Structure formats: C-alpha cells, structure tokens
Amino acid sequence: MAEVRAAHEAYGEVLGITKAHETPAEVAALREPLRELVSAIGDYLLQVVAAVDRERPETIQSARAALAPLDRLRQAAARRAAGKSGKGEPAENDDEEALPEIEPDAPVPDVPQ
C-alpha cells in the first residue's frame, strides 16, 4: 500500500492536482466587451435598414449585400448548433447563392432588452 500511495502522490504532482492553483490577479471580463460588440452590430444593422427605401430597389440590394456577412455568420452558427456540418466547418454547398431571399416586408422579431 505504501507504493500505491507514493505512486498516487507522484501522479497527482505530475498532473498538478495536489496543490491549490494560484488564481490570476486580474481575470479578463468578457461580458462588457461582448455587450459593446452586440450594441455596435445592432447600431450597424439599424443604420443599414434605415437607409433602405422600398421604392428604390438599389437600396434593397445594397442593404442585402451589407448584411450578407452577418447572415452567413448566423447561418453557420445555426448549422453548428444543429450539428449538420460536422466540426463547425462550413458545409460544402455553403455559398452566397444558398442564402435565402429576404423580403423587405418580412416581420422583424422582437429584440430582448
């Protein structure tokens, strides 16, 4: 039993699980920068949508082009969450033509406060 205890003690030291770890003095808080990022994206979306004039189709196309990267990011995140594309990589048929057409009259979902 003495050998087993000595082996467990040595193994614990190698794994670094026998002594309490020192916590870093200052841990980076990500909540506030993330809120700022989400707010900035929301401001961008609002400005793009505000620039759309339904009577001028070129403004609609411009808005779609400006929002396409965010839409692709959202779709990729949904695919990863659903586990459809393996290890978080884009699916092979992931191209710009695969994006759904969004009509300007589509209802806007409520945004949580």
TACOR-V943728 format. One record per run of one state. SS is the DSSP state (H for helix, E for strand, L for the rest). FROM is the first residue (numbers start at 1). TO is the last residue. If there is no record, write none. Layout:
SS,FROM,TO / SS,FROM,TO
//
This chain:
L,1,1 / H,2,15 / L,16,30 / H,31,50 / L,51,56 / H,57,82 / L,83,95 / H,96,98 / L,99,113
//
